[in-house]
Amino acid sequence: MARTANRSRQTHLVLATLLERPSAWRHGYDLAKETGLKSGTLYPILIRLAEQGMLAEDWEESDSGGRPPRHVYRLSAAGVKAARAILQTAHPDVAATLRAAKASR
């Protein structure tokens, strides 16, 4: 049985970032840079959201030889609806955190 949705500030950051371009495939590394989350926080969130059916996930082959495929994620149709509903009650500092992360890039 899948876990219930996590309502943490970090989950809200991931959902808000994915909602900026909901149909675009995103690498975990890029999501980490955009949210400022460490991999030990980010990847469990991505796994949990995928288990809940909110994320579609796939493997992207590398352009350059010798590099392994990379895992990519995007919101599913149900995930877009759920993310919008969840973010209605988002932590107040989510938007400010995302703005700060973008400014530091």
URGI-V778856 format. One record per pair of residues at least 24 apart in sequence whose C-alpha atoms are under 7 Angstrom apart, sorted by sequence separation. I is the first residue (numbers start at 1). J is the second residue. If there is no record, write none. Layout:
# URGI-V778856
i = (I:I)
j = (J:J)
This chain:
# URGI-V778856
i = (54:55:54:53:11:27:28:27:26:27:25:26:25:26:2:25:2:24:23:22:23:22:18:18:22:19:35:36:35:34:15:34:12:12:13:9:12:9)
j = (78:79:79:79:45:71:72:72:72:73:72:73:73:74:51:74:52:74:74:74:75:75:74:75:80:80:98:101:101:101:83:102:87:90:94:91:94:94)
